């Protein structure tokens, strides 16, 4: 059975995917979508991470990027079951103890629903403004993941000694509610796939088309086997944009639309290639239409997955 989650609307508004109605939306819309996700069987809700967007990228990226910890904490109080995913947190921008404090608190407050998705980041000016070496961001992320494993573990006084970070005899309470916070690694570059294979509990590919995803999964699992890691890994995929039913408006040529059975048949291909969870995004012209789409997916498409 393939589970399904979604990235929240409103909280990140890149022109690559944001719908026009999101520009005037706000907290009430996020709450409504979160409650709909809970009601219709979505496994998780995801929120992105950028501290600041440089003017040269503000056209395609926009500058609306809600803080993921604040956003997910806000929605945690309005939900009970749905998991809360950072997709992805650019954890290399912050000291691991700062990241651990924020996300451990989120996991504690939500009753153990955090999934920490991490990525290397791609905006050079953002790194430079925060005093972090952009050129070494991959190596920084590798060590940060190791440090977070310790800092998000069960110990009140976690310990880590590395090239960039070292800490011990420093207590942090509250601890996460989960004994082991799932850590999913985002990205599809060779370095990201290797990082996911060797350090992750899950992999969040970024932009891999269907025809390339199966090969990437084989590579991921092969690297994991070579390293002697026996534990299973959660493999994700971001699907094409979806519209359940026959749209009466132009939804774009790359959008999958049609009867629920047809959509399910198409999406089952992901499970057949080894995907465990799909991240779905729906075309919509309003909050009401988005929630209608979520309901249709949960009740009419998901049972066939």
HUGI-V779780 format. One record per residue. N is the residue number from 1. RES is the residue in three letters. OMEGA is omega in radians with two decimals (* if undefined). BURIAL is # if it has 24 or more other ideal C-beta (glycine too) atoms within 12 Angstrom, else .. D_FIRST is the distance of its C-alpha to the first C-alpha in whole Angstrom. Layout:
n:N res:RES omega:OMEGA burial:BURIAL d_first:D_FIRST
n:N res:RES omega:OMEGA burial:BURIAL d_first:D_FIRST
This chain:
n:1 res:UNK omega:3.07 burial:. d_first:0
n:2 res:UNK omega:3.07 burial:# d_first:4
n:3 res:UNK omega:-3.06 burial:# d_first:6
n:4 res:UNK omega:3.06 burial:# d_first:10
n:5 res:UNK omega:-3.14 burial:# d_first:13
n:6 res:UNK omega:2.96 burial:# d_first:17
n:7 res:UNK omega:-3.12 burial:# d_first:20
n:8 res:UNK omega:2.95 burial:# d_first:23
n:9 res:UNK omega:2.96 burial:# d_first:25
n:10 res:UNK omega:-2.98 burial:# d_first:29
n:11 res:UNK omega:2.96 burial:# d_first:29
n:12 res:UNK omega:-2.98 burial:# d_first:29
n:13 res:UNK omega:2.98 burial:# d_first:31
n:14 res:UNK omega:3.10 burial:# d_first:31
n:15 res:UNK omega:3.11 burial:. d_first:32
n:16 res:UNK omega:-3.06 burial:. d_first:30
n:17 res:UNK omega:-3.08 burial:# d_first:27
n:18 res:UNK omega:3.07 burial:# d_first:29
n:19 res:UNK omega:-3.10 burial:# d_first:30
n:20 res:UNK omega:-3.09 burial:. d_first:33
n:21 res:UNK omega:-3.08 burial:. d_first:33
n:22 res:UNK omega:-3.08 burial:# d_first:32
n:23 res:UNK omega:-3.13 burial:. d_first:35
n:24 res:UNK omega:-3.08 burial:. d_first:37
n:25 res:UNK omega:-3.10 burial:# d_first:34
n:26 res:UNK omega:-3.03 burial:. d_first:34
n:27 res:UNK omega:-3.12 burial:. d_first:32
n:28 res:UNK omega:3.13 burial:. d_first:32
n:29 res:UNK omega:3.08 burial:# d_first:30
n:30 res:UNK omega:3.13 burial:# d_first:27
n:31 res:UNK omega:-3.12 burial:# d_first:28
n:32 res:UNK omega:3.13 burial:# d_first:27
n:33 res:UNK omega:3.13 burial:# d_first:24
n:34 res:UNK omega:3.13 burial:# d_first:22
n:35 res:UNK omega:3.08 burial:# d_first:23
n:36 res:UNK omega:3.11 burial:# d_first:21
n:37 res:UNK omega:3.11 burial:# d_first:18
n:38 res:UNK omega:-3.08 burial:# d_first:18
n:39 res:UNK omega:-3.00 burial:. d_first:19
n:40 res:UNK omega:2.91 burial:# d_first:16
n:41 res:UNK omega:3.10 burial:# d_first:13
n:42 res:UNK omega:-3.10 burial:# d_first:13
n:43 res:UNK omega:-3.10 burial:# d_first:12
n:44 res:UNK omega:2.93 burial:# d_first:15
n:45 res:UNK omega:-3.06 burial:# d_first:19
n:46 res:UNK omega:3.10 burial:# d_first:20
n:47 res:UNK omega:-3.06 burial:# d_first:24
n:48 res:UNK omega:-3.08 burial:# d_first:26
n:49 res:UNK omega:2.86 burial:# d_first:29
n:50 res:UNK omega:3.12 burial:# d_first:33
n:51 res:UNK omega:-3.12 burial:# d_first:36
n:52 res:UNK omega:-3.10 burial:# d_first:38
n:53 res:UNK omega:-3.14 burial:# d_first:38
n:54 res:UNK omega:-3.09 burial:. d_first:41
n:55 res:UNK omega:-3.09 burial:. d_first:43
n:56 res:UNK omega:-3.13 burial:. d_first:43
n:57 res:UNK omega:-3.05 burial:. d_first:39
n:58 res:UNK omega:3.10 burial:. d_first:39
n:59 res:UNK omega:-3.13 burial:. d_first:39
n:60 res:UNK omega:-3.04 burial:. d_first:36
n:61 res:UNK omega:-2.96 burial:# d_first:34
n:62 res:UNK omega:3.10 burial:# d_first:36
n:63 res:UNK omega:3.07 burial:. d_first:37
n:64 res:UNK omega:3.08 burial:# d_first:35
n:65 res:UNK omega:3.14 burial:# d_first:32
n:66 res:UNK omega:3.05 burial:# d_first:32
n:67 res:UNK omega:-3.05 burial:# d_first:32
n:68 res:UNK omega:-3.12 burial:# d_first:28
n:69 res:UNK omega:3.12 burial:# d_first:29
n:70 res:UNK omega:-3.10 burial:# d_first:31
n:71 res:UNK omega:-3.09 burial:# d_first:29
n:72 res:UNK omega:3.07 burial:# d_first:26
n:73 res:UNK omega:3.10 burial:# d_first:28
n:74 res:UNK omega:-3.10 burial:# d_first:30
n:75 res:UNK omega:3.10 burial:# d_first:26
n:76 res:UNK omega:-3.11 burial:# d_first:25
n:77 res:UNK omega:-3.10 burial:. d_first:28
n:78 res:UNK omega:-3.10 burial:# d_first:27
n:79 res:UNK omega:-3.12 burial:# d_first:23
n:80 res:UNK omega:-2.99 burial:. d_first:22
n:81 res:UNK omega:-2.98 burial:. d_first:18
n:82 res:UNK omega:-3.14 burial:# d_first:17
n:83 res:UNK omega:-2.99 burial:# d_first:17
n:84 res:UNK omega:-3.00 burial:# d_first:20
n:85 res:UNK omega:2.91 burial:# d_first:20
n:86 res:UNK omega:-3.10 burial:# d_first:23
n:87 res:UNK omega:-0.20 burial:# d_first:22
n:88 res:UNK omega:3.03 burial:# d_first:24
n:89 res:UNK omega:3.08 burial:# d_first:27
n:90 res:UNK omega:-2.94 burial:# d_first:30
n:91 res:UNK omega:3.10 burial:# d_first:31
n:92 res:UNK omega:3.12 burial:# d_first:34
n:93 res:UNK omega:-3.02 burial:# d_first:36
n:94 res:UNK omega:3.04 burial:# d_first:36
n:95 res:UNK omega:-3.10 burial:# d_first:37
n:96 res:UNK omega:3.12 burial:# d_first:35
n:97 res:UNK omega:3.07 burial:# d_first:36
n:98 res:UNK omega:3.10 burial:# d_first:36
n:99 res:UNK omega:-3.11 burial:# d_first:33
n:100 res:UNK omega:3.13 burial:# d_first:32
n:101 res:UNK omega:-3.09 burial:# d_first:34
n:102 res:UNK omega:-3.05 burial:# d_first:32
n:103 res:UNK omega:3.03 burial:# d_first:29
n:104 res:UNK omega:3.10 burial:# d_first:29
n:105 res:UNK omega:3.10 burial:# d_first:31
n:106 res:UNK omega:3.14 burial:# d_first:28
n:107 res:UNK omega:3.11 burial:# d_first:26
n:108 res:UNK omega:-3.08 burial:# d_first:28
n:109 res:UNK omega:-3.08 burial:# d_first:29
n:110 res:UNK omega:-3.13 burial:# d_first:25
n:111 res:UNK omega:3.04 burial:. d_first:25
n:112 res:UNK omega:-3.09 burial:# d_first:23
n:113 res:UNK omega:-3.11 burial:# d_first:20
n:114 res:UNK omega:2.82 burial:# d_first:21
n:115 res:UNK omega:-3.09 burial:# d_first:19
n:116 res:UNK omega:3.03 burial:# d_first:22
n:117 res:UNK omega:-3.07 burial:# d_first:22
n:118 res:UNK omega:3.09 burial:# d_first:25
n:119 res:UNK omega:-3.02 burial:# d_first:27
n:120 res:UNK omega:-3.07 burial:# d_first:30
n:121 res:UNK omega:-3.07 burial:# d_first:31
n:122 res:UNK omega:-3.05 burial:# d_first:33
n:123 res:UNK omega:-3.01 burial:# d_first:36
n:124 res:UNK omega:-3.09 burial:. d_first:39
n:125 res:UNK omega:3.12 burial:. d_first:42
n:126 res:UNK omega:3.10 burial:# d_first:39
n:127 res:UNK omega:-3.08 burial:# d_first:39
n:128 res:UNK omega:-3.13 burial:. d_first:43
n:129 res:UNK omega:-3.11 burial:. d_first:44
n:130 res:UNK omega:3.06 burial:. d_first:42
n:131 res:UNK omega:-3.12 burial:. d_first:44
n:132 res:UNK omega:-3.08 burial:# d_first:41
n:133 res:UNK omega:-3.10 burial:. d_first:41
n:134 res:UNK omega:-3.08 burial:# d_first:39
n:135 res:UNK omega:-3.10 burial:. d_first:40
n:136 res:UNK omega:-3.01 burial:. d_first:39
n:137 res:UNK omega:3.11 burial:# d_first:36
n:138 res:UNK omega:3.11 burial:# d_first:33
n:139 res:UNK omega:3.09 burial:. d_first:35
n:140 res:UNK omega:-3.14 burial:# d_first:36
n:141 res:UNK omega:3.14 burial:# d_first:32
n:142 res:UNK omega:-3.14 burial:# d_first:31
n:143 res:UNK omega:3.12 burial:# d_first:34
n:144 res:UNK omega:3.09 burial:# d_first:33
n:145 res:UNK omega:3.12 burial:# d_first:29
n:146 res:UNK omega:-3.14 burial:# d_first:31
n:147 res:UNK omega:3.12 burial:# d_first:33
n:148 res:UNK omega:3.06 burial:# d_first:30
n:149 res:UNK omega:3.11 burial:# d_first:29
n:150 res:UNK omega:-3.01 burial:# d_first:32
n:151 res:UNK omega:3.10 burial:# d_first:33
n:152 res:UNK omega:3.10 burial:# d_first:29
n:153 res:UNK omega:-3.05 burial:# d_first:29
n:154 res:UNK omega:-3.01 burial:. d_first:31
n:155 res:UNK omega:3.08 burial:. d_first:34
n:156 res:UNK omega:3.13 burial:. d_first:37
n:157 res:UNK omega:-3.09 burial:. d_first:39
n:158 res:UNK omega:-3.14 burial:# d_first:37
n:159 res:UNK omega:3.04 burial:. d_first:38
n:160 res:UNK omega:3.04 burial:# d_first:38
n:161 res:UNK omega:-3.13 burial:. d_first:40
n:162 res:UNK omega:-3.10 burial:. d_first:40
n:163 res:UNK omega:-3.05 burial:. d_first:42
n:164 res:UNK omega:-3.05 burial:. d_first:41
n:165 res:UNK omega:3.05 burial:# d_first:40
n:166 res:UNK omega:3.09 burial:. d_first:41
n:167 res:UNK omega:2.99 burial:# d_first:41
n:168 res:UNK omega:3.13 burial:. d_first:42
n:169 res:UNK omega:3.08 burial:. d_first:44
n:170 res:UNK omega:-3.04 burial:. d_first:42
n:171 res:UNK omega:3.07 burial:. d_first:40
n:172 res:UNK omega:2.97 burial:# d_first:38
n:173 res:UNK omega:0.08 burial:. d_first:36
n:174 res:UNK omega:3.00 burial:. d_first:34
n:175 res:UNK omega:3.02 burial:# d_first:32
n:176 res:UNK omega:3.07 burial:# d_first:28
n:177 res:UNK omega:3.12 burial:. d_first:26
n:178 res:UNK omega:3.07 burial:# d_first:24
n:179 res:UNK omega:3.08 burial:. d_first:25
n:180 res:UNK omega:3.09 burial:. d_first:23
n:181 res:UNK omega:3.10 burial:# d_first:22
n:182 res:UNK omega:-3.13 burial:# d_first:19
n:183 res:UNK omega:-3.13 burial:# d_first:21
n:184 res:UNK omega:-3.11 burial:# d_first:19
n:185 res:UNK omega:-3.13 burial:# d_first:22
n:186 res:UNK omega:3.06 burial:# d_first:22
n:187 res:UNK omega:-3.09 burial:# d_first:24
n:188 res:UNK omega:3.06 burial:# d_first:24
n:189 res:UNK omega:3.08 burial:. d_first:27
n:190 res:UNK omega:3.14 burial:. d_first:28
n:191 res:UNK omega:-3.13 burial:. d_first:29
n:192 res:UNK omega:3.12 burial:# d_first:26
n:193 res:UNK omega:3.09 burial:# d_first:24
n:194 res:UNK omega:3.13 burial:# d_first:26
n:195 res:UNK omega:3.12 burial:# d_first:26
n:196 res:UNK omega:-3.11 burial:# d_first:22
n:197 res:UNK omega:-3.01 burial:# d_first:22
n:198 res:UNK omega:-3.01 burial:# d_first:25
n:199 res:UNK omega:-2.96 burial:# d_first:25
n:200 res:UNK omega:2.92 burial:# d_first:21
n:201 res:UNK omega:3.13 burial:# d_first:18
n:202 res:UNK omega:3.11 burial:# d_first:16
n:203 res:UNK omega:3.12 burial:# d_first:17
n:204 res:UNK omega:3.13 burial:# d_first:18
n:205 res:UNK omega:-3.09 burial:# d_first:19
n:206 res:UNK omega:3.02 burial:# d_first:22
n:207 res:UNK omega:3.10 burial:. d_first:23
n:208 res:UNK omega:3.04 burial:# d_first:21
n:209 res:UNK omega:-3.09 burial:. d_first:21
n:210 res:UNK omega:-3.03 burial:# d_first:19
n:211 res:UNK omega:3.11 burial:. d_first:21
n:212 res:UNK omega:-3.01 burial:. d_first:22
n:213 res:UNK omega:-3.12 burial:# d_first:18
n:214 res:UNK omega:3.10 burial:. d_first:18
n:215 res:UNK omega:3.10 burial:. d_first:21
n:216 res:UNK omega:3.13 burial:# d_first:21
n:217 res:UNK omega:3.09 burial:# d_first:17
n:218 res:UNK omega:3.12 burial:. d_first:20
n:219 res:UNK omega:3.13 burial:# d_first:22
n:220 res:UNK omega:-3.10 burial:# d_first:21
n:221 res:UNK omega:3.09 burial:# d_first:19
n:222 res:UNK omega:3.10 burial:. d_first:23
n:223 res:UNK omega:3.14 burial:# d_first:25
n:224 res:UNK omega:3.12 burial:# d_first:23
n:225 res:UNK omega:3.12 burial:. d_first:23
n:226 res:UNK omega:3.14 burial:. d_first:27
n:227 res:UNK omega:3.12 burial:. d_first:27
n:228 res:UNK omega:-3.14 burial:. d_first:26
n:229 res:UNK omega:-3.04 burial:. d_first:23
n:230 res:UNK omega:-3.09 burial:. d_first:21
n:231 res:UNK omega:3.10 burial:. d_first:19
n:232 res:UNK omega:3.09 burial:. d_first:15
n:233 res:UNK omega:3.12 burial:# d_first:15
n:234 res:UNK omega:-3.12 burial:# d_first:13
n:235 res:UNK omega:-3.12 burial:# d_first:13
n:236 res:UNK omega:3.03 burial:# d_first:13
n:237 res:UNK omega:2.99 burial:# d_first:14
n:238 res:UNK omega:-3.07 burial:# d_first:16
n:239 res:UNK omega:2.95 burial:# d_first:16
n:240 res:UNK omega:3.01 burial:# d_first:19
n:241 res:UNK omega:-3.03 burial:# d_first:21
n:242 res:UNK omega:2.94 burial:# d_first:19
n:243 res:UNK omega:-3.11 burial:# d_first:21
n:244 res:UNK omega:-3.12 burial:# d_first:20
n:245 res:UNK omega:3.14 burial:# d_first:23
n:246 res:UNK omega:-3.11 burial:. d_first:26
n:247 res:UNK omega:3.07 burial:. d_first:27
n:248 res:UNK omega:-3.14 burial:. d_first:31
n:249 res:UNK omega:-3.06 burial:. d_first:32
n:250 res:UNK omega:-3.09 burial:. d_first:31
n:251 res:UNK omega:3.11 burial:# d_first:28
n:252 res:UNK omega:-3.02 burial:. d_first:29
n:253 res:UNK omega:-3.13 burial:. d_first:28
n:254 res:UNK omega:-3.13 burial:. d_first:25
n:255 res:UNK omega:3.01 burial:# d_first:23
n:256 res:UNK omega:3.12 burial:# d_first:20
n:257 res:UNK omega:3.11 burial:# d_first:21
n:258 res:UNK omega:-3.12 burial:. d_first:22
n:259 res:UNK omega:-3.11 burial:. d_first:20
n:260 res:UNK omega:-3.12 burial:# d_first:17
n:261 res:UNK omega:3.13 burial:. d_first:16
n:262 res:UNK omega:3.11 burial:. d_first:17
n:263 res:UNK omega:-3.13 burial:# d_first:15
n:264 res:UNK omega:3.14 burial:# d_first:12
n:265 res:UNK omega:3.11 burial:. d_first:13
n:266 res:UNK omega:-3.08 burial:# d_first:14
n:267 res:UNK omega:3.11 burial:# d_first:11
n:268 res:UNK omega:3.11 burial:. d_first:9
n:269 res:UNK omega:3.10 burial:. d_first:12
n:270 res:UNK omega:3.11 burial:# d_first:11
n:271 res:UNK omega:-3.12 burial:# d_first:8
n:272 res:UNK omega:3.11 burial:. d_first:10
n:273 res:UNK omega:3.04 burial:# d_first:13
n:274 res:UNK omega:3.12 burial:# d_first:11
n:275 res:UNK omega:3.13 burial:# d_first:10
n:276 res:UNK omega:3.14 burial:# d_first:7
n:277 res:UNK omega:3.10 burial:# d_first:9
n:278 res:UNK omega:3.03 burial:# d_first:11
n:279 res:UNK omega:-3.04 burial:# d_first:14
n:280 res:UNK omega:3.06 burial:# d_first:15
n:281 res:UNK omega:-3.07 burial:# d_first:19
n:282 res:UNK omega:2.97 burial:# d_first:21
n:283 res:UNK omega:-3.10 burial:# d_first:24
n:284 res:UNK omega:3.11 burial:# d_first:27
n:285 res:UNK omega:-3.13 burial:. d_first:30
n:286 res:UNK omega:3.05 burial:. d_first:30
n:287 res:UNK omega:-3.12 burial:# d_first:28
n:288 res:UNK omega:3.13 burial:. d_first:28
n:289 res:UNK omega:3.09 burial:# d_first:27
n:290 res:UNK omega:-3.12 burial:# d_first:24
n:291 res:UNK omega:3.05 burial:# d_first:23
n:292 res:UNK omega:3.10 burial:# d_first:23
n:293 res:UNK omega:3.10 burial:# d_first:21
n:294 res:UNK omega:3.13 burial:# d_first:18
n:295 res:UNK omega:3.13 burial:# d_first:19
n:296 res:UNK omega:3.13 burial:# d_first:18
n:297 res:UNK omega:-3.08 burial:# d_first:15
n:298 res:UNK omega:-3.06 burial:# d_first:14
n:299 res:UNK omega:-3.00 burial:. d_first:15
n:300 res:UNK omega:-3.11 burial:# d_first:15
n:301 res:UNK omega:-3.03 burial:# d_first:13
n:302 res:UNK omega:-3.14 burial:# d_first:9
n:303 res:UNK omega:-3.12 burial:. d_first:9
n:304 res:UNK omega:-3.13 burial:. d_first:9
n:305 res:UNK omega:* burial:# d_first:6
